[in-house]
Amino acid sequence: MSNLILLPVLIPFIIGTVLILFSKQHTIQRVISAITMTGMLALAIYLAIDVFQNGITTLEFGNWKAPFGIVFVADMFATMMVVLASIVGFVCLFFAFQTISPEREKFYFYPFYFFLLAGVNGSFLTGDLFNLFVFFEVMLIASYILIVHGGTKYQLRESLKYVIINVFASVLFIISIAYLYAVTGTLNMAQLAERVALLEQTGVLNVIAILFLLVFGMKGALFPLYFWLPRSYYGLQQRLLHCSEVY
């Protein structure tokens, strides 16, 4: 059962790779995407029900124990977030079927859509802070492609701001992770919860907490760090409206 935790990340990654081979065949892309997204939603619900009935499930890659190995953890919160991401992904995919034009479909929209979902699900299921950073970057790289998809001047200008802000936040993220590791000696989230409670260096931990707040505030466009978001997404929206009108 524990191996199933990997599927919400592995399936979209594999399907995204396969869809690259069918970039010019719109019907095949849509059929594969629809079947995959439906299956991912069913899998996410199944995982959530299993965790609710049987408790937390952990997968240690290669049987390497934390903090040396990669760990996936499916608890109730993580699986519910995967379910939520799958529902949103399902709805957005079928909305895209109605609004996207063939002009945009052929430029690898569906592959990067599934790479984005792989990063999102990996971020929810990982039990290690460094791998959270890795999955965040997978998600962001896919979003860089999707937000500039269409290539209008307005999109290029505003998406450049989006990329610069997120690259800066990523640098700050890795600095914060290094700082936390220097203080606690681990990046495993379960161990961090134990060691942070035992540490008496409240000043250092407060600084690290502020750094993480800035990182997630910039990446999540939280007030007052949302300044890059409205114009970037407005450019994407205008391109979608233009393509749907042409189509």
DRENPA-3360 file (N, C-alpha, C; in nm, 2 decimals, always signed):
BEGIN
1 = MSNLILLP = +0.08/-0.12/+0.00/+0.00/+0.00/+0.00/+0.09/+0.13/+0.00 ~ +0.20/+0.12/+0.07/+0.28/+0.24/+0.08/+0.33/+0.29/-0.05 ~ +0.35/+0.20/-0.15/+0.40/+0.24/-0.28/+0.31/+0.32/-0.36 ~ +0.18/+0.31/-0.32/+0.08/+0.39/-0.39/+0.09/+0.54/-0.37 ~ +0.17/+0.58/-0.26/+0.19/+0.72/-0.23/+0.26/+0.79/-0.34 ~ +0.35/+0.71/-0.41/+0.43/+0.77/-0.52/+0.35/+0.80/-0.64 ~ +0.24/+0.73/-0.66/+0.16/+0.74/-0.79/+0.11/+0.88/-0.82 ~ +0.06/+0.96/-0.72/+0.02/+1.10/-0.76/+0.13/+1.19/-0.81;
9 = VLIPFIIG = +0.25/+1.15/-0.79/+0.37/+1.22/-0.85/+0.42/+1.15/-0.98 ~ +0.42/+1.02/-0.97/+0.48/+0.94/-1.08/+0.39/+0.94/-1.21 ~ +0.26/+0.93/-1.19/+0.17/+0.92/-1.30/+0.17/+1.05/-1.38 ~ +0.15/+1.17/-1.32/+0.15/+1.29/-1.41/+0.29/+1.32/-1.47 ~ +0.39/+1.27/-1.41/+0.53/+1.29/-1.47/+0.54/+1.21/-1.59 ~ +0.50/+1.08/-1.58/+0.51/+0.99/-1.69/+0.42/+1.03/-1.81 ~ +0.30/+1.07/-1.77/+0.20/+1.11/-1.88/+0.24/+1.24/-1.94 ~ +0.30/+1.33/-1.86/+0.35/+1.45/-1.92/+0.46/+1.42/-2.02;
17 = TVLILFSK = +0.55/+1.33/-1.99/+0.66/+1.29/-2.08/+0.60/+1.22/-2.21 ~ +0.50/+1.14/-2.19/+0.44/+1.07/-2.31/+0.37/+1.17/-2.40 ~ +0.30/+1.27/-2.34/+0.23/+1.36/-2.42/+0.32/+1.45/-2.51 ~ +0.44/+1.46/-2.47/+0.54/+1.54/-2.56/+0.55/+1.47/-2.69 ~ +0.53/+1.34/-2.70/+0.54/+1.27/-2.83/+0.42/+1.29/-2.92 ~ +0.31/+1.34/-2.86/+0.19/+1.37/-2.93/+0.15/+1.51/-2.94 ~ +0.25/+1.60/-2.94/+0.23/+1.74/-2.93/+0.14/+1.80/-3.04 ~ +0.15/+1.74/-3.16/+0.07/+1.79/-3.28/-0.06/+1.72/-3.29;
25 = QHTIQRVI = -0.09/+1.62/-3.21/-0.22/+1.54/-3.23/-0.31/+1.58/-3.11 ~ -0.39/+1.68/-3.13/-0.47/+1.74/-3.03/-0.57/+1.64/-2.97 ~ -0.64/+1.56/-3.05/-0.74/+1.46/-3.00/-0.68/+1.36/-2.91 ~ -0.56/+1.31/-2.95/-0.50/+1.21/-2.86/-0.45/+1.27/-2.73 ~ -0.40/+1.39/-2.73/-0.36/+1.46/-2.61/-0.48/+1.48/-2.52 ~ -0.59/+1.52/-2.57/-0.71/+1.54/-2.49/-0.76/+1.41/-2.43 ~ -0.77/+1.30/-2.51/-0.82/+1.18/-2.46/-0.73/+1.12/-2.34 ~ -0.60/+1.12/-2.37/-0.50/+1.08/-2.27/-0.51/+1.16/-2.14;
33 = SAITMTGM = -0.52/+1.29/-2.16/-0.52/+1.39/-2.04/-0.65/+1.36/-1.96 ~ -0.76/+1.35/-2.03/-0.89/+1.33/-1.96/-0.89/+1.20/-1.88 ~ -0.85/+1.09/-1.94/-0.84/+0.96/-1.88/-0.75/+0.97/-1.76 ~ -0.63/+1.03/-1.77/-0.53/+1.04/-1.67/-0.58/+1.12/-1.55 ~ -0.65/+1.23/-1.58/-0.69/+1.32/-1.48/-0.80/+1.26/-1.40 ~ -0.89/+1.18/-1.46/-1.00/+1.11/-1.40/-0.94/+1.00/-1.30 ~ -0.84/+0.93/-1.36/-0.77/+0.83/-1.28/-0.70/+0.89/-1.15 ~ -0.64/+1.00/-1.17/-0.57/+1.07/-1.06/-0.67/+1.11/-0.95;
41 = LALAIYLA = -0.78/+1.16/-0.99/-0.88/+1.20/-0.90/-0.93/+1.08/-0.82 ~ -0.96/+0.97/-0.89/-1.00/+0.85/-0.82/-0.89/+0.80/-0.72 ~ -0.77/+0.80/-0.77/-0.66/+0.76/-0.68/-0.64/+0.84/-0.56 ~ -0.65/+0.97/-0.58/-0.64/+1.07/-0.46/-0.75/+1.04/-0.36 ~ -0.87/+1.01/-0.40/-0.98/+0.98/-0.31/-0.96/+0.85/-0.24 ~ -0.91/+0.75/-0.31/-0.88/+0.62/-0.25/-0.77/+0.64/-0.15 ~ -0.66/+0.71/-0.17/-0.56/+0.73/-0.08/-0.61/+0.80/+0.05 ~ -0.70/+0.90/+0.03/-0.75/+0.97/+0.15/-0.84/+0.88/+0.23;
49 = IDVFQNGI = -0.92/+0.80/+0.17/-1.00/+0.70/+0.24/-0.92/+0.60/+0.32 ~ -0.81/+0.55/+0.25/-0.72/+0.46/+0.32/-0.65/+0.51/+0.44 ~ -0.60/+0.64/+0.43/-0.54/+0.70/+0.54/-0.64/+0.73/+0.65 ~ -0.76/+0.76/+0.62/-0.86/+0.79/+0.72/-0.89/+0.66/+0.80 ~ -0.89/+0.55/+0.73/-0.93/+0.42/+0.79/-0.81/+0.35/+0.86 ~ -0.69/+0.36/+0.80/-0.58/+0.29/+0.85/-0.47/+0.37/+0.91 ~ -0.48/+0.50/+0.90/-0.37/+0.59/+0.96/-0.27/+0.63/+0.86 ~ -0.17/+0.70/+0.91/-0.06/+0.76/+0.83/+0.02/+0.65/+0.76;
57 = TTLEFGNW = +0.05/+0.67/+0.63/+0.13/+0.58/+0.56/+0.26/+0.65/+0.52 ~ +0.38/+0.58/+0.53/+0.51/+0.63/+0.50/+0.58/+0.55/+0.40 ~ +0.65/+0.61/+0.31/+0.73/+0.54/+0.21/+0.87/+0.59/+0.22 ~ +0.96/+0.50/+0.25/+1.11/+0.54/+0.25/+1.17/+0.48/+0.13 ~ +1.22/+0.57/+0.04/+1.28/+0.52/-0.09/+1.41/+0.45/-0.06 ~ +1.42/+0.33/-0.12/+1.54/+0.25/-0.10/+1.57/+0.20/+0.04 ~ +1.46/+0.21/+0.12/+1.47/+0.17/+0.27/+1.58/+0.25/+0.34 ~ +1.61/+0.37/+0.29/+1.70/+0.46/+0.36/+1.62/+0.53/+0.47;
65 = KAPFGIVF = +1.66/+0.52/+0.59/+1.59/+0.59/+0.70/+1.61/+0.74/+0.70 ~ +1.52/+0.81/+0.75/+1.54/+0.96/+0.77/+1.65/+0.98/+0.87 ~ +1.73/+1.09/+0.85/+1.71/+1.20/+0.76/+1.80/+1.18/+0.63 ~ +1.85/+1.05/+0.60/+1.94/+1.03/+0.49/+1.86/+1.00/+0.36 ~ +1.75/+0.94/+0.37/+1.67/+0.90/+0.25/+1.56/+1.00/+0.22 ~ +1.50/+0.97/+0.11/+1.38/+1.05/+0.06/+1.26/+0.98/+0.12 ~ +1.17/+1.06/+0.19/+1.06/+1.01/+0.26/+0.93/+1.08/+0.20 ~ +0.83/+0.99/+0.17/+0.69/+1.05/+0.14/+0.60/+1.01/+0.26;
73 = VADMFATM = +0.52/+1.10/+0.30/+0.43/+1.08/+0.41/+0.29/+1.11/+0.37 ~ +0.20/+1.02/+0.38/+0.06/+1.04/+0.35/-0.02/+1.04/+0.48 ~ -0.05/+1.16/+0.53/-0.14/+1.18/+0.65/-0.27/+1.24/+0.60 ~ -0.36/+1.27/+0.69/-0.49/+1.31/+0.65/-0.48/+1.45/+0.58 ~ -0.40/+1.54/+0.63/-0.39/+1.67/+0.57/-0.33/+1.66/+0.42 ~ -0.22/+1.58/+0.41/-0.15/+1.57/+0.28/-0.25/+1.51/+0.18 ~ -0.32/+1.40/+0.21/-0.41/+1.34/+0.12/-0.53/+1.42/+0.08 ~ -0.58/+1.50/+0.18/-0.69/+1.59/+0.14/-0.64/+1.70/+0.05;
81 = MVVLASIV = -0.52/+1.75/+0.07/-0.47/+1.85/-0.02/-0.45/+1.79/-0.16 ~ -0.41/+1.66/-0.17/-0.39/+1.60/-0.30/-0.53/+1.58/-0.37 ~ -0.63/+1.55/-0.29/-0.77/+1.54/-0.34/-0.81/+1.67/-0.39 ~ -0.78/+1.78/-0.32/-0.82/+1.91/-0.36/-0.75/+1.95/-0.49 ~ -0.62/+1.92/-0.49/-0.54/+1.96/-0.61/-0.60/+1.88/-0.73 ~ -0.64/+1.75/-0.71/-0.69/+1.67/-0.82/-0.83/+1.73/-0.87 ~ -0.91/+1.77/-0.78/-1.04/+1.83/-0.82/-1.02/+1.95/-0.90 ~ -0.93/+2.04/-0.85/-0.90/+2.17/-0.92/-0.84/+2.13/-1.06;
89 = GFVCLFFA = -0.74/+2.04/-1.06/-0.68/+2.00/-1.18/-0.78/+1.94/-1.28 ~ -0.87/+1.86/-1.23/-0.98/+1.80/-1.32/-1.07/+1.91/-1.38 ~ -1.11/+2.00/-1.30/-1.20/+2.11/-1.35/-1.13/+2.20/-1.45 ~ -1.00/+2.23/-1.41/-0.93/+2.32/-1.50/-0.90/+2.26/-1.63 ~ -0.87/+2.13/-1.63/-0.84/+2.06/-1.76/-0.96/+2.06/-1.85 ~ -1.08/+2.03/-1.80/-1.19/+2.03/-1.89/-1.24/+2.17/-1.93 ~ -1.20/+2.27/-1.84/-1.22/+2.41/-1.88/-1.13/+2.44/-2.00 ~ -1.01/+2.39/-1.99/-0.91/+2.42/-2.09/-0.95/+2.36/-2.23;
97 = FQTISPER = -1.02/+2.24/-2.22/-1.07/+2.18/-2.35/-1.16/+2.28/-2.42 ~ -1.24/+2.36/-2.34/-1.34/+2.44/-2.40/-1.28/+2.58/-2.45 ~ -1.17/+2.62/-2.39/-1.12/+2.75/-2.41/-0.99/+2.76/-2.49 ~ -0.91/+2.66/-2.49/-0.78/+2.67/-2.55/-0.79/+2.64/-2.70 ~ -0.71/+2.71/-2.78/-0.71/+2.69/-2.92/-0.60/+2.59/-2.97 ~ -0.62/+2.53/-3.08/-0.51/+2.43/-3.13/-0.38/+2.50/-3.14 ~ -0.38/+2.63/-3.17/-0.25/+2.71/-3.18/-0.17/+2.69/-3.05 ~ -0.24/+2.69/-2.94/-0.16/+2.68/-2.81/-0.14/+2.54/-2.77;
105 = EKFYFYPF = -0.23/+2.45/-2.80/-0.22/+2.31/-2.77/-0.09/+2.24/-2.82 ~ -0.05/+2.28/-2.94/+0.06/+2.22/-3.00/+0.19/+2.26/-2.94 ~ +0.19/+2.36/-2.85/+0.31/+2.41/-2.78/+0.32/+2.35/-2.64 ~ +0.29/+2.22/-2.63/+0.32/+2.14/-2.51/+0.24/+2.19/-2.39 ~ +0.12/+2.24/-2.41/+0.04/+2.28/-2.29/+0.01/+2.16/-2.20 ~ -0.04/+2.05/-2.25/-0.07/+1.94/-2.17/+0.04/+1.87/-2.09 ~ +0.16/+1.86/-2.16/+0.28/+1.80/-2.08/+0.31/+1.89/-1.96 ~ +0.32/+2.02/-1.98/+0.36/+2.10/-1.87/+0.25/+2.12/-1.77;
113 = YFFLLAGV = +0.12/+2.10/-1.81/+0.01/+2.09/-1.71/+0.03/+1.98/-1.62 ~ +0.07/+1.86/-1.67/+0.09/+1.74/-1.58/+0.22/+1.75/-1.50 ~ +0.32/+1.81/-1.56/+0.44/+1.84/-1.48/+0.41/+1.93/-1.36 ~ +0.32/+2.03/-1.38/+0.28/+2.12/-1.28/+0.21/+2.04/-1.17 ~ +0.12/+1.95/-1.20/+0.05/+1.87/-1.10/+0.15/+1.77/-1.03 ~ +0.25/+1.72/-1.10/+0.35/+1.64/-1.03/+0.42/+1.71/-0.92 ~ +0.46/+1.84/-0.95/+0.52/+1.92/-0.85/+0.43/+1.96/-0.73 ~ +0.30/+1.98/-0.76/+0.21/+2.02/-0.66/+0.18/+1.90/-0.57;
121 = NGSFLTGD = +0.16/+1.78/-0.62/+0.14/+1.66/-0.54/+0.26/+1.62/-0.46 ~ +0.38/+1.63/-0.52/+0.50/+1.60/-0.45/+0.52/+1.70/-0.33 ~ +0.49/+1.82/-0.35/+0.50/+1.92/-0.24/+0.41/+1.88/-0.12 ~ +0.30/+1.82/-0.15/+0.20/+1.79/-0.04/+0.25/+1.66/+0.03 ~ +0.31/+1.57/-0.05/+0.34/+1.43/+0.01/+0.48/+1.42/+0.07 ~ +0.57/+1.51/+0.03/+0.71/+1.49/+0.08/+0.72/+1.51/+0.23 ~ +0.81/+1.43/+0.29/+0.83/+1.45/+0.43/+0.96/+1.51/+0.47 ~ +1.02/+1.57/+0.37/+1.15/+1.63/+0.38/+1.15/+1.77/+0.33;
129 = LFNLFVFF = +1.21/+1.87/+0.40/+1.21/+2.01/+0.36/+1.28/+2.03/+0.23 ~ +1.40/+1.96/+0.21/+1.47/+1.99/+0.09/+1.39/+1.94/-0.04 ~ +1.33/+1.82/-0.02/+1.25/+1.77/-0.13/+1.12/+1.86/-0.16 ~ +1.08/+1.93/-0.05/+0.97/+2.03/-0.07/+1.02/+2.14/-0.17 ~ +1.15/+2.18/-0.15/+1.21/+2.28/-0.24/+1.22/+2.23/-0.38 ~ +1.26/+2.10/-0.39/+1.27/+2.04/-0.53/+1.14/+2.04/-0.60 ~ +1.03/+1.99/-0.53/+0.90/+1.98/-0.59/+0.84/+2.12/-0.62 ~ +0.87/+2.22/-0.53/+0.83/+2.36/-0.56/+0.90/+2.40/-0.69;
137 = EVMLIASY = +1.02/+2.37/-0.71/+1.09/+2.41/-0.84/+1.03/+2.34/-0.96 ~ +1.00/+2.21/-0.95/+0.93/+2.14/-1.06/+0.80/+2.21/-1.09 ~ +0.73/+2.25/-0.99/+0.60/+2.32/-1.01/+0.62/+2.45/-1.07 ~ +0.72/+2.53/-1.03/+0.75/+2.66/-1.08/+0.80/+2.66/-1.22 ~ +0.89/+2.57/-1.25/+0.94/+2.56/-1.39/+0.83/+2.54/-1.49 ~ +0.73/+2.45/-1.45/+0.62/+2.42/-1.54/+0.53/+2.55/-1.55 ~ +0.52/+2.62/-1.43/+0.43/+2.74/-1.44/+0.50/+2.85/-1.52 ~ +0.63/+2.86/-1.52/+0.70/+2.96/-1.60/+0.66/+2.94/-1.75;
145 = ILIVHGGT = +0.66/+2.81/-1.79/+0.62/+2.78/-1.93/+0.47/+2.82/-1.96 ~ +0.39/+2.78/-1.87/+0.24/+2.80/-1.89/+0.20/+2.94/-1.88 ~ +0.27/+3.02/-1.80/+0.23/+3.16/-1.79/+0.27/+3.25/-1.91 ~ +0.38/+3.20/-1.98/+0.42/+3.27/-2.09/+0.37/+3.21/-2.22 ~ +0.29/+3.11/-2.21/+0.23/+3.03/-2.32/+0.15/+3.13/-2.41 ~ +0.18/+3.15/-2.53/+0.12/+3.24/-2.62/+0.21/+3.35/-2.67 ~ +0.30/+3.39/-2.59/+0.41/+3.48/-2.63/+0.38/+3.62/-2.67 ~ +0.27/+3.68/-2.62/+0.25/+3.82/-2.65/+0.35/+3.91/-2.58;
153 = KYQLRESL = +0.36/+4.03/-2.62/+0.46/+4.12/-2.56/+0.42/+4.15/-2.41 ~ +0.29/+4.17/-2.39/+0.25/+4.19/-2.25/+0.28/+4.07/-2.16 ~ +0.25/+3.95/-2.21/+0.28/+3.83/-2.14/+0.43/+3.81/-2.11 ~ +0.51/+3.84/-2.21/+0.66/+3.82/-2.19/+0.71/+3.92/-2.08 ~ +0.66/+4.04/-2.09/+0.70/+4.14/-1.99/+0.66/+4.11/-1.85 ~ +0.54/+4.07/-1.83/+0.49/+4.05/-1.70/+0.54/+3.91/-1.64 ~ +0.55/+3.81/-1.73/+0.60/+3.68/-1.69/+0.75/+3.69/-1.65 ~ +0.82/+3.78/-1.71/+0.96/+3.80/-1.67/+0.97/+3.85/-1.52;
161 = KYVIINVF = +0.87/+3.93/-1.48/+0.87/+3.97/-1.34/+0.83/+3.85/-1.25 ~ +0.74/+3.77/-1.30/+0.70/+3.65/-1.22/+0.82/+3.56/-1.20 ~ +0.90/+3.54/-1.31/+1.02/+3.45/-1.30/+1.12/+3.51/-1.21 ~ +1.15/+3.64/-1.22/+1.26/+3.70/-1.14/+1.22/+3.69/-0.99 ~ +1.09/+3.73/-0.96/+1.05/+3.72/-0.82/+1.06/+3.58/-0.76 ~ +1.02/+3.48/-0.84/+1.02/+3.35/-0.79/+1.16/+3.29/-0.78 ~ +1.25/+3.33/-0.87/+1.39/+3.29/-0.86/+1.45/+3.34/-0.74 ~ +1.43/+3.47/-0.71/+1.48/+3.53/-0.59/+1.43/+3.46/-0.46;
169 = ASVLFIIS = +1.29/+3.43/-0.47/+1.24/+3.35/-0.35/+1.30/+3.22/-0.34 ~ +1.33/+3.15/-0.45/+1.39/+3.02/-0.45/+1.53/+3.03/-0.38 ~ +1.61/+3.13/-0.42/+1.74/+3.15/-0.36/+1.73/+3.17/-0.21 ~ +1.63/+3.25/-0.17/+1.60/+3.27/-0.03/+1.56/+3.14/+0.04 ~ +1.48/+3.06/-0.03/+1.43/+2.93/+0.02/+1.55/+2.84/+0.05 ~ +1.64/+2.83/-0.04/+1.76/+2.74/-0.02/+1.85/+2.79/+0.09 ~ +1.86/+2.92/+0.11/+1.94/+2.98/+0.22/+1.87/+2.95/+0.35 ~ +1.74/+2.96/+0.35/+1.66/+2.93/+0.48/+1.68/+2.79/+0.52;
177 = IAYLYAVT = +1.67/+2.70/+0.42/+1.69/+2.55/+0.44/+1.83/+2.52/+0.50 ~ +1.93/+2.59/+0.44/+2.07/+2.56/+0.49/+2.08/+2.62/+0.63 ~ +2.02/+2.73/+0.66/+2.03/+2.79/+0.79/+1.96/+2.70/+0.89 ~ +1.84/+2.64/+0.86/+1.77/+2.55/+0.95/+1.85/+2.42/+0.97 ~ +1.91/+2.37/+0.87/+1.99/+2.25/+0.88/+2.11/+2.27/+0.97 ~ +2.17/+2.39/+0.96/+2.28/+2.42/+1.05/+2.24/+2.43/+1.20 ~ +2.12/+2.47/+1.22/+2.07/+2.48/+1.36/+2.02/+2.35/+1.42 ~ +1.95/+2.27/+1.33/+1.88/+2.15/+1.38/+1.95/+2.02/+1.35;
185 = GTLNMAQL = +2.03/+2.02/+1.24/+2.10/+1.90/+1.19/+2.01/+1.80/+1.11 ~ +1.89/+1.84/+1.08/+1.81/+1.76/+1.00/+1.71/+1.84/+0.91 ~ +1.66/+1.79/+0.81/+1.55/+1.85/+0.73/+1.43/+1.77/+0.72 ~ +1.43/+1.65/+0.79/+1.31/+1.57/+0.79/+1.20/+1.64/+0.88 ~ +1.08/+1.65/+0.83/+0.98/+1.74/+0.90/+0.94/+1.68/+1.03 ~ +0.94/+1.55/+1.04/+0.90/+1.49/+1.17/+1.01/+1.51/+1.28 ~ +1.14/+1.50/+1.23/+1.25/+1.53/+1.33/+1.26/+1.67/+1.36 ~ +1.23/+1.76/+1.26/+1.23/+1.90/+1.28/+1.13/+1.94/+1.39;
193 = AERVALLE = +1.01/+1.88/+1.39/+0.91/+1.91/+1.49/+0.96/+1.88/+1.63 ~ +1.04/+1.77/+1.64/+1.10/+1.73/+1.77/+1.21/+1.82/+1.82 ~ +1.30/+1.85/+1.73/+1.43/+1.92/+1.76/+1.40/+2.07/+1.78 ~ +1.31/+2.12/+1.71/+1.28/+2.27/+1.73/+1.22/+2.29/+1.87 ~ +1.14/+2.19/+1.91/+1.08/+2.20/+2.05/+1.18/+2.19/+2.16 ~ +1.29/+2.13/+2.13/+1.40/+2.11/+2.23/+1.50/+2.23/+2.23 ~ +1.51/+2.30/+2.12/+1.61/+2.41/+2.11/+1.57/+2.53/+2.19 ~ +1.67/+2.59/+2.25/+1.65/+2.71/+2.33/+1.69/+2.84/+2.25;
201 = QTGVLNVI = +1.73/+2.82/+2.12/+1.77/+2.93/+2.05/+1.65/+3.00/+1.98 ~ +1.57/+3.06/+2.06/+1.45/+3.12/+2.00/+1.47/+3.23/+1.91 ~ +1.58/+3.31/+1.93/+1.61/+3.42/+1.84/+1.65/+3.37/+1.70 ~ +1.73/+3.27/+1.69/+1.77/+3.21/+1.56/+1.65/+3.15/+1.49 ~ +1.57/+3.08/+1.57/+1.45/+3.02/+1.51/+1.35/+3.12/+1.46 ~ +1.34/+3.23/+1.53/+1.25/+3.34/+1.48/+1.30/+3.40/+1.35 ~ +1.43/+3.41/+1.34/+1.49/+3.47/+1.21/+1.46/+3.37/+1.10 ~ +1.48/+3.24/+1.12/+1.45/+3.14/+1.02/+1.30/+3.14/+0.98;
209 = AILFLLVF = +1.22/+3.15/+1.08/+1.07/+3.15/+1.06/+1.03/+3.27/+0.97 ~ +1.10/+3.39/+1.00/+1.07/+3.51/+0.92/+1.11/+3.49/+0.77 ~ +1.23/+3.42/+0.76/+1.28/+3.39/+0.62/+1.18/+3.30/+0.54 ~ +1.13/+3.20/+0.61/+1.04/+3.11/+0.55/+0.90/+3.18/+0.52 ~ +0.87/+3.27/+0.61/+0.75/+3.35/+0.58/+0.76/+3.44/+0.46 ~ +0.88/+3.50/+0.44/+0.90/+3.58/+0.32/+0.90/+3.49/+0.19 ~ +0.97/+3.37/+0.21/+0.97/+3.28/+0.09/+0.83/+3.24/+0.05 ~ +0.75/+3.19/+0.14/+0.62/+3.15/+0.10/+0.52/+3.26/+0.07;
217 = GMKGALFP = +0.55/+3.38/+0.13/+0.47/+3.49/+0.10/+0.49/+3.54/-0.04 ~ +0.62/+3.54/-0.09/+0.64/+3.58/-0.22/+0.59/+3.47/-0.32 ~ +0.62/+3.35/-0.29/+0.57/+3.24/-0.39/+0.42/+3.23/-0.39 ~ +0.36/+3.25/-0.28/+0.21/+3.24/-0.27/+0.14/+3.37/-0.29 ~ +0.21/+3.48/-0.31/+0.15/+3.61/-0.34/+0.06/+3.65/-0.22 ~ +0.11/+3.64/-0.10/+0.04/+3.68/+0.02/+0.06/+3.83/+0.04 ~ -0.04/+3.90/+0.09/-0.03/+4.04/+0.12/+0.08/+4.06/+0.22 ~ +0.16/+4.16/+0.20/+0.17/+4.26/+0.09/+0.27/+4.22/-0.02;
225 = LYFWLPRS = +0.30/+4.09/-0.04/+0.40/+4.05/-0.13/+0.33/+4.00/-0.26 ~ +0.21/+4.04/-0.29/+0.14/+4.00/-0.40/+0.15/+4.09/-0.53 ~ +0.24/+4.19/-0.52/+0.25/+4.29/-0.62/+0.28/+4.24/-0.76 ~ +0.34/+4.12/-0.77/+0.38/+4.07/-0.90/+0.26/+3.99/-0.97 ~ +0.16/+3.95/-0.89/+0.06/+3.86/-0.94/-0.04/+3.91/-1.03 ~ -0.11/+4.02/-0.99/-0.23/+4.07/-1.08/-0.19/+4.09/-1.22 ~ -0.09/+4.16/-1.25/-0.06/+4.19/-1.39/-0.01/+4.07/-1.47 ~ +0.06/+3.98/-1.40/+0.11/+3.85/-1.46/-0.01/+3.77/-1.51;
233 = YYGLQQRL = -0.11/+3.75/-1.41/-0.22/+3.66/-1.44/-0.32/+3.73/-1.54 ~ -0.32/+3.87/-1.53/-0.41/+3.94/-1.63/-0.36/+3.92/-1.77 ~ -0.23/+3.92/-1.79/-0.17/+3.89/-1.92/-0.21/+3.75/-1.97 ~ -0.20/+3.65/-1.88/-0.24/+3.52/-1.92/-0.39/+3.51/-1.95 ~ -0.47/+3.58/-1.87/-0.62/+3.58/-1.89/-0.65/+3.64/-2.03 ~ -0.59/+3.75/-2.06/-0.61/+3.82/-2.19/-0.58/+3.73/-2.31 ~ -0.47/+3.66/-2.29/-0.43/+3.56/-2.40/-0.53/+3.45/-2.42 ~ -0.58/+3.40/-2.30/-0.68/+3.29/-2.31/-0.81/+3.34/-2.38;
241 = LHCSEVY = -0.85/+3.47/-2.34/-0.97/+3.52/-2.40/-0.95/+3.54/-2.55 ~ -0.84/+3.59/-2.59/-0.81/+3.61/-2.73/-0.81/+3.48/-2.81 ~ -0.75/+3.38/-2.75/-0.74/+3.25/-2.82/-0.88/+3.19/-2.83 ~ -0.96/+3.20/-2.73/-1.10/+3.14/-2.73/-1.19/+3.22/-2.84 ~ -1.17/+3.35/-2.85/-1.24/+3.42/-2.95/-1.20/+3.38/-3.09 ~ -1.07/+3.36/-3.11/-1.02/+3.32/-3.24/-1.07/+3.18/-3.28 ~ -1.06/+3.10/-3.17/-1.10/+2.96/-3.19/-1.25/+2.95/-3.22;
% end
